[in-house]
Amino acid sequence: MQAKATAKYVRVSPLKAKRVADLIRGKNLTDALAILKLNGNKPSRAFEKVVKSAAANAQNNHEMDVQKLYVAEVNANRGPILKRMKAGSHGRGFIIKKRSAHLSVVLMERQ
């Protein structure tokens, strides 16, 4: 049995989000939440919400034991890129890419 949660169109860079995902992959639920709480960057706050949502899904929808949960899968996939212009010298325009990511977490019970 597994419990899933996703957050789409999160305004964080997918590369930075993948670094945070590598920190919590395979960890127990309590350890993963502690790591995310102490790591104060923007992807950590977004992943903390997703992990808490997956834990609530596991407890309420699938009646799993919260003490036995661990992070089985974590993904930070690329979302759409917002393109903006910034004025440059000699009348040129420079493109600013505002990246977004789709975050997903899968929790499973240890045997």
C-alpha positions in Angstrom: 0.0 0.0 0.0 1.3 3.5 -0.8 0.1 7.0 -0.2 0.8 9.8 -2.7 0.7 13.6 -2.8 1.7 16.1 -5.4 2.1 19.9 -5.7 2.0 21.3 -9.2 3.3 24.6 -10.5 5.4 25.4 -7.5 7.6 28.5 -8.2 11.0 26.9 -7.4 13.7 25.8 -9.7 13.5 22.1 -10.4 17.3 21.8 -10.0 17.2 23.2 -6.4 14.1 21.0 -5.6 16.0 17.9 -6.8 18.8 18.6 -4.3 16.2 18.7 -1.5 14.5 15.6 -2.8 17.8 13.7 -2.6 18.1 14.6 1.1 14.8 12.9 2.1 14.6 9.9 -0.2 14.5 6.7 1.7 14.2 8.3 5.2 11.6 7.7 7.9 8.7 10.2 8.0 9.8 11.8 11.2 13.4 12.1 10.0 12.4 13.6 6.6 10.1 16.2 8.3 13.0 17.1 10.7 15.4 17.6 7.8 12.9 19.7 5.9 12.1 21.8 8.9 15.8 22.6 9.6 16.7 23.2 6.0 15.1 26.6 5.6 15.2 27.1 1.8 12.1 27.5 -0.4 12.0 24.0 -1.9 12.2 22.5 1.6 9.1 24.4 2.7 7.2 23.2 -0.4 8.3 19.6 0.1 7.3 19.8 3.8 3.7 20.6 2.8 3.7 17.7 0.3 5.1 15.2 2.7 2.6 16.2 5.4 -0.2 15.9 2.9 1.0 12.4 1.9 1.1 11.4 5.5 -2.4 12.6 6.1 -3.5 10.7 3.0 -1.9 7.6 4.4 -3.5 7.9 7.7 -7.0 8.9 6.6 -7.5 7.3 3.3 -5.4 4.1 3.5 -5.5 3.6 7.3 -1.7 3.1 7.5 0.4 3.4 10.7 2.2 6.8 10.7 5.1 5.5 12.8 6.0 2.9 10.1 5.9 5.3 7.1 9.0 6.1 5.0 9.6 8.2 1.9 9.7 5.7 -0.9 9.7 8.0 -3.9 10.4 11.7 -4.3 10.3 13.5 -7.6 10.8 17.1 -8.7 9.9 17.4 -12.3 10.1 20.5 -14.6 7.0 22.6 -14.9 6.3 25.5 -17.3 8.7 28.4 -17.6 7.4 31.9 -17.4 9.5 34.2 -19.7 9.9 37.8 -18.8 11.9 40.6 -20.4 14.4 42.9 -18.7 15.7 46.0 -20.4 19.3 45.8 -21.5 21.8 48.2 -22.9 21.5 49.7 -26.4 17.8 49.0 -26.5 18.1 45.2 -26.2 15.9 43.0 -24.0 17.2 40.1 -21.9 15.0 37.1 -21.1 14.5 36.2 -17.5 13.2 32.6 -17.1 11.1 32.0 -14.0 11.1 28.3 -13.6 8.5 26.1 -11.9 8.4 22.5 -10.7 6.0 19.7 -10.0 6.7 18.0 -6.7 5.5 14.5 -5.8 6.0 12.2 -2.8 5.1 8.6 -2.3 5.1 7.1 1.2 5.0 3.4 2.1 4.9 1.3 5.2 8.0 -0.6 6.5 7.4 -4.3 7.1 
